[in-house]
Amino acid sequence: MYPKLFKVRLLFTFCFILSYTITLAQPISGTKTVCTSGCDYPTLNAAVAALNLNGVATGGAIIEIANGHTETLPNAGLSLGSATLNASLSASNPLVIRKSLTAGAKPVFTSGAGTGG
């Protein structure tokens, strides 16, 4: 019914999409860095989003913020915690968020514009 080449292409496309999806859904592990250029995440907000989506792998994860990093947080703030993340955390799978351990300026986070009340 279908030419053999079409079936091969369809199978290849399916395998590519499946492998791409599996790659994206990996839990966060090891030490990940936050800085404006050349790090794992450009912002703490991006790191939090990845943690909420993917959770933490066995052994836990460290999010290390670069010296001198500056960032304006979203108006709604950061929301760390999701069903996926919360289920992956334990005493043996901790999440640590810290400043870089090397000497340098502390990171600075500025709050977004609020609405006051």
Secondary structure, 3 states (H helix, E strand, C coil): CCCHHHHHHHHHHHHHHHHHHHHHCCCEEEEEEECCCCCCECCHHHHHHHHHHHCEEEEEEEEEECCCCEEECCCCCCCCCCHHHHHHCECCECEEEEECCCCCCCCEEECCCCCCC
